[in-house]
Amino acid sequence: MSQGSADGPARVQPMVASQPGHLSPDDQTPAMLIHLSPLLAFVLPALGNLLGPLAAWLIYRDRSAALDEQGKEALNFQISMWIYSTLGLLILLGLAGLGFLGGFAGAAAGSDVLAGFGIFSGVGLLFLLMLGGCSCTSSRSFS
């Protein structure tokens, strides 16, 4: 982007519409639609957040390199989030299930302490899931 010379400071070249990553005024609305398309998840739970960006990217990818790039980014992000949330849910349910199973085993063995600990740990994990979901809606940054 910048060219330096021995006799002067480096000059920054302005971006032109043909460069990927730069959105022309005609591409701004389709790019916005691509990034808002995961809201289809409110209509089609569990798959709408993937189908929305996929359909938008397939529609707009041939229009410009910038829209192709934006579509790939939106789809890649949604695929990653779907994988992470699915794995997190499986881990959470597995841990909560182990807690409940431990509680039932403790109750079967006649130990009130083990039964209470196991059942409350399973309920506690589910509570932490809900607490984490609610805290994400606040404007705090966790990074």
N, C-alpha and C positions, 0 to 999 in steps of 0.2 A: 504494500500500500504506500509506503513512503520511499522516496529516493533521496539519498544523501549525496552531496558532492563535497569536494575538498574546499570549495570557496564559500559555502553557505549552509544554512540549516536545512534539515530534511523538509521536504514539502509533502503534504498529505494530499493524495488524489481523491477527489470527490467520488462517491459511489454513483454508478449509473444504473439504469433500470435493468440492464441485461445481467447484472451480477446476482448470483443466488443470495438470498437473505434480504434483498432490498425489495420492498413492496411498492409497486406503482399504485397510483390512486385507483386504477381499475381492479387491482388485485386485493385491495384492503378488505372489501366486503366479503369476497369468497374466503379469504384467510380467516376472517372472524367467524364465518359459518363453519369452517373446518374445526376451529378450536371450540366452538359452542356445540358442535354436534354430539359430544358425549352426553349432553343433557337428554338424549334419547333414552338413557337408562331409566328415566322417570316413567317412560311409557313401556319399555321392554326391560324389566329388571334382569340383572346378571349378564345380559348380552348387549343391551342397547349402547353402553359406553364403548363397545368394540365395533358394533355395526355402524354407528353414526360416523365416526372418523373414517372407517373403511369406505363407506359409500361416498362420503364427501371427497375423499382423496381420489377415488376412482373417477369421479365426475370432473374434478378440477386439475388433475395431474398433467394433462396435456396442454393446459392453457398457458402456463409459464413455469420456468424453473423454480421460482420462488414459491409458487403454490404447491409444486411437487414436493419441495423441501418441507414446507409447513405441514402438509398432509402426512408425510412420513414421520415428522416429529410428533404430531398429535397422536397418530396411531401407535407409534412405538411407546409413548408415555402411557397410553391407556392399556396396552398389552402388559407393560411392566406392572402397572398398578393392579391389574386383574390378577396377575400371577402372585404378587406380594400379598394381596388381600386374601386370596384363596389359601395360600400356604399359612398365613397368619390365623385364619379361621380354623383350619385343620389342626394346627398346633394348639390353639386355644381350646377347641372342643375336646381334643385328646387329653390335655392337661386337666380340664374340668371333669372329663369322664373318669380319669384316674382318681381325682379327688372324690367323686361320688362313689366310685368302686371301692376305694379305701374306706369310705364311710360305711358302706354296706357290709364290707368284710369285718370292720370293727364292730358293727352292730351284731353281726352273726356270731362273732367271737365273744360277745357279751361285754365288750368294753365301751362304755358310754363316751369316754374321752376320745378314743380313736374314731368312733362314729361321728361325734360332733366335729372333730377336727377335719375329717375327710369331707363331710357334707358342706361345712362352712368354707373350706378351701375351694370347693367346686363353685359354690355360689359367689365367693369372693372373686374368682377369676372372671366370671360372667359380669360382675359388677364393675371390675376394672375395664372390661371391654366397653361397657356403656359409658363409663367415666372418660375414657380416652376419646370416644366418639363425640361426646359433648364438649370436651376441651378443644377439639379441633375446630369447632365453630367460632371460638373466640378469636380475637385479632392478635393473640400472642404468637410470637415466632418461637419455634422449638429448635432452630438450628444454631 
